[in-house]
Amino acid sequence: MGQTQDSLDRQLTIAREELAKYVAVLDEKKVGEADRKRDSIWRNLDAECRQLRTRMVAVDAVAAREAECAQRKEAATAE
């Protein structure tokens, strides 16, 4: 079973908070935005956020596909 939209939203919120906390640490160290890409922790946190956003798009696509299938099934049984 895949993940639900609610659980992905919760996970994305947590991941964004962790990324924001680490960005604050980097800002204290005066690390510029261009140099953040060199920081492995920042890269991992950013990648986690991107992965969750991608999963959310996939969940939306599956939900749309399932709705279309249900609609076609209703149309077929109505005939």
C-alpha atoms as an extended CHARMM CRD file, in Angstrom:
* protein
*
        79  EXT
         1         1  MET       CA              0.0000000000        0.0000000000        0.0000000000  PROA      1               0.0000000000
         2         2  GLY       CA              1.2760000000        3.4460000000       -0.8930000000  PROA      2               0.0000000000
         3         3  GLN       CA              1.5310000000        6.4090000000        1.3620000000  PROA      3               0.0000000000
         4         4  THR       CA             -1.3820000000        8.7400000000        1.8730000000  PROA      4               0.0000000000
         5         5  GLN       CA             -1.3850000000       12.4180000000        1.0620000000  PROA      5               0.0000000000
         6         6  ASP       CA             -1.7740000000       13.2520000000        4.7620000000  PROA      6               0.0000000000
         7         7  SER       CA              1.3000000000       11.2980000000        5.8150000000  PROA      7               0.0000000000
         8         8  LEU       CA              3.3500000000       12.8190000000        2.9990000000  PROA      8               0.0000000000
         9         9  ASP       CA              2.2010000000       16.3080000000        3.9920000000  PROA      9               0.0000000000
        10        10  ARG       CA              3.2660000000       15.6460000000        7.5810000000  PROA      10              0.0000000000
        11        11  GLN       CA              6.6360000000       14.2410000000        6.5040000000  PROA      11              0.0000000000
        12        12  LEU       CA              7.2390000000       17.1820000000        4.1570000000  PROA      12              0.0000000000
        13        13  THR       CA              6.4310000000       19.6610000000        6.9160000000  PROA      13              0.0000000000
        14        14  ILE       CA              8.9330000000       17.9850000000        9.2220000000  PROA      14              0.0000000000
        15        15  ALA       CA             11.5850000000       17.8270000000        6.4880000000  PROA      15              0.0000000000
        16        16  ARG       CA             11.1330000000       21.5180000000        5.6580000000  PROA      16              0.0000000000
        17        17  GLU       CA             11.4630000000       22.4260000000        9.3490000000  PROA      17              0.0000000000
        18        18  GLU       CA             14.6920000000       20.4510000000        9.6260000000  PROA      18              0.0000000000
        19        19  LEU       CA             16.0320000000       22.1050000000        6.4750000000  PROA      19              0.0000000000
        20        20  ALA       CA             15.1020000000       25.5530000000        7.7880000000  PROA      20              0.0000000000
        21        21  LYS       CA             16.8790000000       24.8390000000       11.0810000000  PROA      21              0.0000000000
        22        22  TYR       CA             20.0210000000       23.7740000000        9.2700000000  PROA      22              0.0000000000
        23        23  VAL       CA             19.8740000000       26.7790000000        6.9430000000  PROA      23              0.0000000000
        24        24  ALA       CA             19.7800000000       28.9580000000       10.0680000000  PROA      24              0.0000000000
        25        25  VAL       CA             22.9330000000       27.2070000000       11.3030000000  PROA      25              0.0000000000
        26        26  LEU       CA             24.6050000000       27.8200000000        7.9440000000  PROA      26              0.0000000000
        27        27  ASP       CA             23.5370000000       31.4550000000        8.0250000000  PROA      27              0.0000000000
        28        28  GLU       CA             25.1680000000       31.8180000000       11.4490000000  PROA      28              0.0000000000
        29        29  LYS       CA             28.3650000000       30.4130000000        9.9470000000  PROA      29              0.0000000000
        30        30  LYS       CA             27.9610000000       32.9010000000        7.0780000000  PROA      30              0.0000000000
        31        31  VAL       CA             27.7470000000       30.2120000000        4.4090000000  PROA      31              0.0000000000
        32        32  GLY       CA             26.3520000000       31.6730000000        1.2070000000  PROA      32              0.0000000000
        33        33  GLU       CA             23.5360000000       30.1220000000       -0.8040000000  PROA      33              0.0000000000
        34        34  ALA       CA             25.9200000000       29.0550000000       -3.5590000000  PROA      34              0.0000000000
        35        35  ASP       CA             28.1620000000       27.2920000000       -1.0480000000  PROA      35              0.0000000000
        36        36  ARG       CA             25.2950000000       25.3600000000        0.5440000000  PROA      36              0.0000000000
        37        37  LYS       CA             25.3630000000       22.9050000000       -2.3260000000  PROA      37              0.0000000000
        38        38  ARG       CA             28.7800000000       21.7990000000       -1.1240000000  PROA      38              0.0000000000
        39        39  ASP       CA             27.4620000000       20.9620000000        2.3460000000  PROA      39              0.0000000000
        40        40  SER       CA             26.5140000000       17.2820000000        2.5410000000  PROA      40              0.0000000000
        41        41  ILE       CA             23.9640000000       17.7010000000        5.3290000000  PROA      41              0.0000000000
        42        42  TRP       CA             22.1610000000       20.4680000000        3.4230000000  PROA      42              0.0000000000
        43        43  ARG       CA             22.1870000000       18.3370000000        0.2680000000  PROA      43              0.0000000000
        44        44  ASN       CA             20.6380000000       15.3860000000        2.1120000000  PROA      44              0.0000000000
        45        45  LEU       CA             17.9290000000       17.5250000000        3.7240000000  PROA      45              0.0000000000
        46        46  ASP       CA             17.1460000000       19.2180000000        0.4130000000  PROA      46              0.0000000000
        47        47  ALA       CA             17.0190000000       15.8490000000       -1.3510000000  PROA      47              0.0000000000
        48        48  GLU       CA             14.5670000000       14.5200000000        1.2150000000  PROA      48              0.0000000000
        49        49  CYS       CA             12.2620000000       17.4930000000        0.5850000000  PROA      49              0.0000000000
        50        50  ARG       CA             12.4830000000       16.9740000000       -3.1710000000  PROA      50              0.0000000000
        51        51  GLN       CA             11.7510000000       13.2520000000       -2.8250000000  PROA      51              0.0000000000
        52        52  LEU       CA              8.6750000000       13.9140000000       -0.7330000000  PROA      52              0.0000000000
        53        53  ARG       CA              7.3780000000       16.4940000000       -3.2230000000  PROA      53              0.0000000000
        54        54  THR       CA              7.8950000000       13.9660000000       -6.0310000000  PROA      54              0.0000000000
        55        55  ARG       CA              6.0130000000       11.3010000000       -4.0660000000  PROA      55              0.0000000000
        56        56  MET       CA              3.1440000000       13.7340000000       -3.5260000000  PROA      56              0.0000000000
        57        57  VAL       CA              2.8850000000       14.2780000000       -7.2840000000  PROA      57              0.0000000000
        58        58  ALA       CA              2.8240000000       10.5130000000       -7.7990000000  PROA      58              0.0000000000
        59        59  VAL       CA              0.0710000000       10.0610000000       -5.1810000000  PROA      59              0.0000000000
        60        60  ASP       CA             -1.9920000000       12.7400000000       -6.9530000000  PROA      60              0.0000000000
        61        61  ALA       CA             -1.4950000000       10.9790000000      -10.2890000000  PROA      61              0.0000000000
        62        62  VAL       CA             -2.6080000000        7.6370000000       -8.8340000000  PROA      62              0.0000000000
        63        63  ALA       CA             -5.6780000000        9.2470000000       -7.2690000000  PROA      63              0.0000000000
        64        64  ALA       CA             -6.6000000000       10.8440000000      -10.5990000000  PROA      64              0.0000000000
        65        65  ARG       CA             -6.1300000000        7.5210000000      -12.3830000000  PROA      65              0.0000000000
        66        66  GLU       CA             -8.2890000000        5.6890000000       -9.8460000000  PROA      66              0.0000000000
        67        67  ALA       CA            -11.0190000000        8.3280000000      -10.1560000000  PROA      67              0.0000000000
        68        68  GLU       CA            -10.9610000000        7.9760000000      -13.9370000000  PROA      68              0.0000000000
        69        69  CYS       CA            -11.2210000000        4.1760000000      -13.6720000000  PROA      69              0.0000000000
        70        70  ALA       CA            -14.1590000000        4.4490000000      -11.2930000000  PROA      70              0.0000000000
        71        71  GLN       CA            -15.8580000000        6.8830000000      -13.6580000000  PROA      71              0.0000000000
        72        72  ARG       CA            -15.3710000000        4.5610000000      -16.6140000000  PROA      72              0.0000000000
        73        73  LYS       CA            -16.6600000000        1.6250000000      -14.5860000000  PROA      73              0.0000000000
        74        74  GLU       CA            -19.8080000000        3.5600000000      -13.6410000000  PROA      74              0.0000000000
        75        75  ALA       CA            -20.3600000000        4.5200000000      -17.2850000000  PROA      75              0.0000000000
        76        76  ALA       CA            -19.9400000000        0.9100000000      -18.3990000000  PROA      76              0.0000000000
        77        77  THR       CA            -22.3780000000       -0.4480000000      -15.8060000000  PROA      77              0.0000000000
        78        78  ALA       CA            -24.9240000000        2.2770000000      -16.6080000000  PROA      78              0.0000000000
        79        79  GLU       CA            -25.1350000000        1.1360000000      -20.2230000000  PROA      79              0.0000000000
